[in-house]
Amino acid sequence: MAPKESEWVELAQKRAEEKKTHVTFPQLKYPSLRDDISKDPVTWLAGKAMDDGAEGLWRVYDKLYDFTSFMKRHPGGEEWLELTQGTDITEAFEAHHLNPTTAQLLDKFYIRDATAPRNSPFTFKEDGFYKTLKRAVFEELKNIPKDVSKAADRITDALFVSLLCSSAMAAWVKNYYAAHVWYIFASVNLALLTVACHNYIHRRTNWRMYLFNMSMWSYRDFRVSHVISHHLYTNTLMDLEISSLEPVLFYNPRKDKPLYGKLGFITELLFFPFVFFLSFFKRFFSVFLRKGFFKKHYRWHDGLGLLLPVCMWVVSGTSVPHVLYTWSWIVCTGSLIFYSIGVNAAHHHPDAIKDGDQPRSETPDWGEHQVEALLDRKDVNGSVFAVVTLFGDHALHHMFPTLDHAILRYLHPVFVELCEKFQANYRVSTQFQMVLGQIQEVMRTDFKTRK
């Protein structure tokens, strides 16, 4: 007989304190290096490698594989395998490979069975919700028009061109009020372009993913913090998009949440403007502190964002100090807009499960957990532009991150049908309700039972 909610919370907290584990999934180890002062993607990868029992190889379920000889031939690009070496990639393998024949290739690279149990609560049963949905979606994709993705491409390209033009105008225009209009327009373009580029970061190597770096952030870091961490372990203690903001912002419910943590909906407005620049400088200075792979993590494209002020200077012909001043305002305001979009998009709402809440199962189906960890927005999902620039169609995007955002709307009927069949807790809200919910979630200290 399952324990009552109060009994479960007390037991889970006790086990977590004694063994340093998660609260929601107390059978798991507390993520190594989660509380390291750096809180960056490189540290997260190192900590995950310590916990996963992959022995320097790649782990899928309870078997170890060596993909070294396959890295350069990997259809999605070498970088995915480079970043995940030494870790458990079970969730990544399942979510990023729709074709069922892909699993047959694993035998070619098998080395031995893993000796340690998986440090993940999620399951992928053949007759479970996610695997059933994945088979249905694979068949449904055959009926979708081939040119659907062009809409997202056009939106992204237009935002990039608009960013270049509006940034140059912000630096060139002499009228105070007109300059501010162009600066705000450029900031919005930068934020929306960064969101739109996220559509391409999930996929195989492509040129549009590099446009993400116009924000001074790194698409390569985002591939770790967002794709490999947040998408696969959403709202758990292994979600770097939550842990990296601590101890400034707390999005997980905690009984001992400090007062400033409860006021995070105010604090974030003061913190978010500087995150783009902070990410760049932290990454830049880390090159002097890292060794081996971690030192090589810094790449040529990390400086692409510096091309924006160069373009502004060349086109506008104004002084360097004025260009740098204007550009700094554009990046900071763009950072505020981007993060404000992100925290109000899907996951930070009292109805979305977080670490501390009691799950329906301690070994949930991965797809059912994804549904449980977010709310969709019906007033965003109706527009391709809104979906691409506001993290829309979030539930399906989490299930199938490699699919272009413009495709997802075609998959809604089969998704909703299977949610009803498996009683997956799919919920739809509005953008306004998500903003209010995010404020409530930041203030939340109590744990909830998911039934």
C-alpha positions in Angstrom: 0.0 0.0 0.0 1.4 3.4 -1.0 2.3 5.8 1.8 0.1 8.9 2.4 1.4 12.1 1.0 2.7 13.4 4.4 4.3 10.1 5.2 6.0 9.9 1.7 7.3 13.5 2.0 8.7 12.8 5.4 10.3 9.5 4.3 11.7 11.0 1.1 13.2 14.0 2.9 14.8 11.7 5.5 16.3 9.4 2.9 17.6 12.4 1.0 19.2 13.9 4.0 20.8 10.7 5.1 22.0 9.5 1.7 22.3 12.8 -0.2 19.7 11.8 -2.9 16.9 13.4 -4.8 13.7 13.9 -2.9 11.3 12.9 -5.6 13.5 10.0 -6.6 15.3 9.0 -3.4 16.6 5.8 -5.0 19.0 7.9 -7.0 22.3 9.5 -6.0 22.5 13.2 -5.5 24.1 14.6 -8.7 27.9 14.9 -8.2 29.2 18.5 -8.6 25.7 19.9 -8.7 26.6 22.4 -6.0 30.0 23.2 -7.4 30.6 26.9 -7.5 31.1 27.0 -11.3 27.7 25.5 -12.2 28.5 25.3 -15.9 27.9 22.7 -18.6 31.5 21.3 -18.4 31.1 20.7 -14.6 27.7 19.1 -15.2 29.2 16.7 -17.7 32.0 15.8 -15.4 29.6 15.2 -12.5 27.3 13.1 -14.7 30.2 10.9 -15.8 31.0 10.3 -12.1 27.5 9.0 -11.5 26.6 7.1 -14.6 28.8 4.0 -14.5 29.7 4.4 -18.1 33.4 3.7 -17.5 34.6 6.3 -20.1 32.4 4.8 -22.8 28.8 5.5 -23.8 26.0 3.8 -21.8 22.6 2.8 -23.2 20.4 1.1 -20.7 22.7 -1.5 -19.0 25.2 -2.0 -21.7 28.4 -0.1 -22.6 29.4 0.9 -26.1 32.4 2.4 -27.8 31.4 4.8 -30.5 34.9 6.2 -31.0 35.2 4.8 -34.6 31.7 6.0 -35.4 31.9 9.6 -34.2 32.9 11.2 -37.5 30.2 9.2 -39.3 27.4 10.0 -36.8 24.5 11.5 -38.9 23.7 14.0 -36.2 27.3 15.3 -36.1 30.4 14.3 -34.1 29.8 16.8 -31.4 26.9 14.9 -29.8 29.0 11.9 -29.1 32.0 14.0 -28.1 30.0 15.8 -25.4 28.3 12.6 -24.0 31.3 10.3 -23.9 31.6 8.7 -20.4 27.9 9.2 -19.6 24.6 7.3 -19.8 22.9 8.4 -23.0 19.8 6.2 -22.7 17.3 9.1 -22.6 19.2 11.0 -25.4 19.3 7.9 -27.6 15.6 7.3 -27.3 14.5 10.9 -27.7 16.9 11.7 -30.6 16.3 8.6 -32.8 12.8 8.1 -34.2 13.6 5.4 -36.6 13.2 2.0 -34.8 16.0 0.4 -36.9 18.6 2.7 -35.2 18.7 0.4 -32.2 19.9 -2.4 -34.4 23.2 -0.6 -35.0 24.2 -0.7 -31.3 25.3 -4.3 -31.4 28.2 -3.3 -33.7 29.7 -1.2 -30.9 28.9 -3.3 -27.8 31.8 -3.7 -25.4 30.3 -5.2 -22.1 27.5 -4.9 -19.7 27.5 -2.1 -17.1 28.2 -3.1 -13.5 26.5 -0.3 -11.7 22.7 0.3 -11.9 21.4 3.3 -13.9 21.2 6.5 -12.0 18.0 7.6 -13.7 14.4 6.9 -12.7 13.0 6.8 -16.2 11.8 3.8 -18.2 11.1 3.1 -21.8 8.9 0.0 -22.0 7.9 -1.2 -25.4 4.2 -1.1 -24.6 4.6 2.1 -22.5 3.4 5.6 -23.4 6.5 7.0 -25.0 7.6 4.1 -27.1 4.0 3.7 -28.4 3.9 7.4 -29.2 7.2 7.3 -30.9 6.2 4.5 -33.2 2.9 6.4 -34.0 4.8 9.6 -34.7 7.3 7.9 -37.0 4.4 6.7 -39.2 2.6 10.0 -39.0 5.7 11.9 -40.3 5.4 10.1 -43.6 2.2 12.0 -44.3 3.6 15.5 -43.5 4.4 17.8 -46.5 8.1 18.0 -47.2 8.4 21.8 -47.3 6.8 22.5 -43.9 10.2 23.3 -42.3 10.7 26.2 -44.6 8.5 28.4 -42.5 10.8 28.2 -39.5 13.8 28.8 -41.7 12.3 32.0 -43.2 11.4 33.3 -39.7 14.9 32.6 -38.4 16.6 34.2 -41.4 14.3 37.3 -41.2 15.1 37.8 -37.5 18.8 37.6 -38.2 18.6 40.2 -41.0 16.3 42.4 -38.9 18.8 42.2 -36.0 21.7 43.4 -38.1 19.7 46.3 -39.6 18.0 47.4 -36.4 21.3 47.3 -34.4 23.0 49.4 -37.0 20.1 51.9 -37.0 20.3 52.1 -33.2 23.9 53.2 -33.4 23.5 55.5 -36.4 20.3 57.4 -35.6 21.0 60.7 -33.8 17.6 61.5 -32.5 17.3 60.3 -28.8 13.8 58.8 -29.0 14.3 57.2 -32.5 17.5 55.6 -31.3 15.7 54.1 -28.3 13.0 52.7 -30.6 15.6 51.0 -32.7 17.5 49.7 -29.7 14.4 48.1 -28.3 13.5 46.7 -31.6 17.0 45.2 -31.9 16.8 43.8 -28.4 13.6 42.0 -29.3 15.1 40.7 -32.5 18.1 39.3 -30.6 15.9 37.6 -28.0 13.5 36.1 -30.6 16.4 35.0 -32.8 18.1 33.2 -29.9 14.8 31.4 -29.2 14.4 30.5 -32.9 17.9 29.2 -33.1 17.2 26.8 -30.3 15.1 24.9 -33.0 18.3 24.1 -34.8 20.6 23.4 -31.9 18.7 20.2 -31.2 19.5 18.8 -34.6 22.4 17.7 -36.7 25.2 20.3 -37.3 23.8 23.2 -39.4 24.7 26.8 -40.0 21.7 28.4 -38.3 22.6 26.9 -34.9 25.7 29.3 -35.0 23.4 32.3 -35.0 22.6 31.5 -31.4 26.0 32.8 -30.5 25.0 36.3 -31.6 23.7 36.5 -28.0 27.3 36.1 -26.7 26.1 32.7 -25.3 27.4 29.5 -26.8 25.2 27.0 -28.7 27.6 24.3 -27.5 27.0 25.1 -23.9 23.3 25.3 -24.6 23.5 21.8 -26.1 24.6 20.6 -22.7 22.5 22.7 -20.4 19.3 22.6 -22.5 19.4 19.6 -24.7 21.4 17.0 -22.8 20.4 18.1 -19.3 17.1 20.0 -19.2 15.3 18.1 -22.0 16.2 14.7 -20.7 15.9 15.2 -16.9 13.3 17.9 -16.9 12.6 19.6 -13.5 14.7 17.0 -11.6 17.9 17.7 -9.7 19.8 16.8 -12.9 18.2 19.7 -14.7 21.1 22.2 -15.2 18.7 25.0 -16.3 17.5 25.0 -12.7 20.7 24.3 -10.8 22.8 26.8 -12.7 20.6 29.7 -11.4 21.0 28.7 -7.8 21.6 30.2 -5.3 20.3 33.4 -6.9 17.0 31.9 -8.1 15.2 28.8 -6.7 12.6 27.2 -9.0 12.3 23.9 -7.1 10.0 23.9 -4.0 12.0 23.7 -0.7 10.8 24.0 2.9 13.9 26.0 3.7 13.7 28.4 0.7 15.1 31.8 1.8 13.1 34.9 1.6 15.0 36.3 -1.4 14.3 33.0 -3.1 10.6 33.4 -2.6 10.9 36.9 -4.2 12.6 35.4 -7.2 10.0 36.9 -9.6 11.5 40.2 -8.7 15.2 39.1 -8.4 15.1 37.6 -11.9 14.3 40.9 -13.4 17.6 42.3 -11.9 19.6 39.2 -12.8 18.4 38.2 -16.3 19.8 41.2 -18.1 23.4 40.1 -17.4 23.2 36.4 -18.1 24.2 36.5 -21.7 27.4 38.4 -20.9 28.0 36.4 -17.7 27.9 33.2 -19.8 30.4 34.5 -22.2 32.9 35.7 -19.7 32.6 32.6 -17.5 33.2 30.5 -20.6 36.1 32.7 -21.7 38.0 32.6 -18.4 37.4 28.9 -18.0 39.8 28.2 -20.9 42.6 29.2 -18.5 41.4 26.8 -15.8 40.5 23.7 -17.8 42.7 20.9 -19.1 42.3 18.3 -21.9 38.8 18.0 -23.3 37.4 20.7 -21.1 40.0 23.3 -22.3 39.1 22.3 -25.9 35.5 23.0 -25.1 36.1 26.6 -26.0 35.8 27.0 -29.8 36.2 29.6 -32.6 32.5 30.2 -32.8 32.3 31.5 -29.2 33.3 34.9 -30.5 30.7 35.2 -33.2 28.6 37.6 -31.1 31.4 40.1 -31.4 30.6 40.4 -35.1 27.4 42.3 -34.2 29.2 45.4 -32.8 31.7 45.3 -35.7 28.8 45.3 -38.1 27.2 48.2 -36.2 30.5 50.2 -36.3 31.1 49.6 -40.0 27.5 50.4 -41.2 26.8 53.3 -38.8 30.2 55.0 -39.0 29.9 56.2 -35.4 32.5 56.0 -32.7 33.6 52.7 -31.1 32.6 53.8 -27.6 29.1 54.7 -28.8 28.7 51.4 -30.6 29.9 49.4 -27.6 27.5 51.3 -25.4 24.5 50.7 -27.7 25.5 47.1 -28.3 25.8 46.4 -24.5 22.2 47.7 -24.0 20.9 45.5 -26.8 22.6 42.4 -25.4 21.4 43.0 -21.8 17.9 43.9 -22.8 17.8 40.9 -25.2 19.0 38.7 -22.3 16.2 39.9 -20.1 13.6 39.3 -22.8 15.0 35.8 -23.7 15.0 34.6 -20.1 11.6 36.1 -19.3 10.2 34.1 -22.3 12.0 31.0 -21.1 10.9 30.9 -17.4 7.3 31.6 -18.4 7.1 29.1 -21.2 6.1 25.8 -19.7 7.9 24.4 -16.7 7.7 26.8 -13.8 4.1 26.4 -12.6 2.7 24.8 -9.4 1.0 22.1 -11.6 4.3 21.0 -13.2 6.2 18.3 -11.2 9.5 19.4 -9.6 12.0 17.7 -7.4 10.3 17.4 -4.0 6.9 16.5 -5.4 5.6 13.0 -5.0 5.4 11.3 -8.5 2.8 8.8 -9.5 5.7 6.3 -9.8 9.3 6.2 -8.7 10.2 4.7 -12.1 8.0 6.7 -14.5 7.7 6.3 -18.2 10.0 9.0 -19.6 7.3 10.5 -21.9 4.7 10.6 -19.1 7.2 12.5 -17.0 7.7 15.0 -19.8 4.0 15.6 -19.9 3.9 15.9 -16.1 6.7 18.5 -16.0 5.1 21.1 -18.3 2.0 22.9 -19.4 1.3 23.9 -23.0 -0.1 27.3 -24.0 -3.1 27.2 -26.3 -2.7 30.9 -27.3 0.9 30.3 -28.5 0.5 26.9 -30.2 -1.8 28.3 -32.9 0.8 30.4 -34.7 4.0 29.1 -36.3 5.8 32.3 -35.6 4.8 32.2 -31.9 5.8 28.5 -31.7 9.3 29.2 -33.2 10.0 32.4 -31.1 8.2 31.6 -27.8 9.2 28.0 -27.2 5.7 26.8 -28.3 4.3 23.3 -28.8 6.4 22.5 -25.8 5.1 19.1 -24.9 5.7 17.6 -28.4 9.0 19.4 -28.6 10.2 17.8 -25.5 9.1 14.4 -26.8 10.7 14.8 -30.2 13.4 17.6 -30.0 15.0 16.8 -33.3 11.8 17.6 -35.3 11.4 21.1 -36.7 9.0 23.3 -34.7 6.8 23.8 -37.7 6.1 20.1 -38.0 4.8 19.6 -34.4 1.3 20.9 -35.0 0.6 18.0 -37.4 1.4 15.6 -34.6 -1.1 16.9 -32.1 -4.0 14.6 -32.9 -2.1 11.4 -32.4 -0.4 12.9 -29.3 -3.6 13.8 -27.6 -5.2 10.5 -28.5 -2.4 8.5 -26.8 -2.3 10.9 -23.8 -6.0 10.0 -23.3 -5.3 6.3 -23.8 -2.5 6.1 -21.3 -4.0 8.7 -19.0 -0.9 11.0 -19.3 -1.6 14.2 -17.5 -1.4 16.6 -20.5 -2.6 20.1 -19.6 -3.1 23.3 -21.5 -2.9 26.8 -20.2 -2.5 30.4 -21.5 0.6 32.6 -21.5 -1.0 34.9 -18.9 -1.7 32.0 -16.6 1.8 30.8 -17.0 3.2 34.2 -15.9 1.0 34.1 -12.8 1.9 30.4 -12.2 5.6 31.2 -12.4 5.3 33.8 -9.6 3.4 31.2 -7.5 6.0 28.5 -8.3 8.9 30.7 -7.2 7.2 31.3 -3.9 6.2 27.6 -3.4 7.7 25.7 -0.5 5.2 22.9 -0.2 5.4 19.5 -2.0 2.6 18.1 -4.0 1.3 14.6 -4.7 0.8 13.7 -8.4 -2.1 11.3 -8.9 
